[in-house]
Amino acid sequence: MKRKAEVIYRDLEFIRRGLDRFTLPVLSHLSKIDKYAATSGSSGSGPRPKNSISDPVGNAVANRVRINDPVGQTIKGIDSSIAELVRDVEILIQKLDYVLDPSRRVPVEAQIPECSACGRKVMATSADRLRSGYCFSCYRRWLGQGKPLRGAFEAEIRAESLEVENP
Ligand SMILES: [Zn+2]
């Protein structure tokens, strides 16, 4: 991560505190202010704004009339921003689940290349990567022997590592 965990956590605290201001009473208040934005899909209880359902034509006219209503436009913006936040948070949760679930990482780990001679996993960094299929030390040795046949060279390395394990 580019940033410290504490810094990211402070950001999240800021987000949480900000979102906590959108309580249900506040949102109800906003929907009353922007009463002409009510769509036919709304099914909330409580007092229904005038014109919202019973008079779709009047509602459309009202929307046109109030097109320059900056408060109403801002409230519509809040509504769509929250909908976007929901999508962003869903994606964040999916990513968190992905990185916290070891079983999902197996395919990635399986991609870590192994030296064809000694079998050591290389980390695929510039300092530790496969060279002609070998780790750095095996590759140097292979070069030092004048690039012998791979099968014989790899058998030699394997035999040596067995000796080390079972002297
Ligand atoms: Zn090796």
Boltz pocket constraint, residues with backbone or C-beta under 6 A from the ligand:
constraints:
  - pocket:
      binder: B
      contacts: [[A, 115], [A, 116], [A, 117], [A, 118], [A, 119], [A, 120], [A, 134], [A, 135], [A, 136], [A, 137], [A, 138], [A, 139]]
      max_distance: 6.0
